[in-house]
Amino acid sequence: GGAGFLGINLIRFLLGKGHPVVSLDIADFDYTDVKDKINAIKGDIRDKKTVEEAVQGVDIIVHAAAALPLYKKEDIFSTDIDGTRNILEAAYRHKVKRVIHISSTAVYGIPDHHPILETDRLDGVGYYGEAKIKAEEVCLEYRDKGMCVPILRPKSFVGPERLGVFALL
């Protein structure tokens, strides 16, 4: 998910700290300020061969790829669940130290209280929220195998270069 909003901002941050970066994204990587400073792989996380190529020699993965709520159910489930499994399988085989999974607060459903706690009941909103819960379950399977797989549940991102309605804000 390196060509997405979180991805590009994370790439810029990591480059600023002197870290090498490999980006895997289904979208074209058109950020001219960093395009020549990273290894940008265009591909789909649902393709095991592409994922295998992307994880070779990598120490840490930040898995920010997802099919957004406006996609078809099949694409959301195959990308968010099967793609997550592909990432974790390849990371496990290549002994990647850590896979940081970017989930969403959509896993909590429509909250009836605030603040939301990490331990609150999961009740996904729509196909996207359901898929994020199932992807987190895949992450837990790999934790049980001994992998370090932190799960982050951010709210919606707002800022420069954000697409969609949030760009207007």
Secondary structure, DSSP 8 states (H G I E B T S, - for coil): -TTSHHHHHHHHHHHHTT---EEEESS----TTTGGGSEEEE--TT-HHHHHHHHTT-SEEEE-----TTS-HHHHHIIIIIHHHHHHHHHHHTT-SEEEEE--GGGG-S-SSSS--TTS----SHHHHHHHHHHHHHHHHHHHTT-B--EE------STT--THHHH-
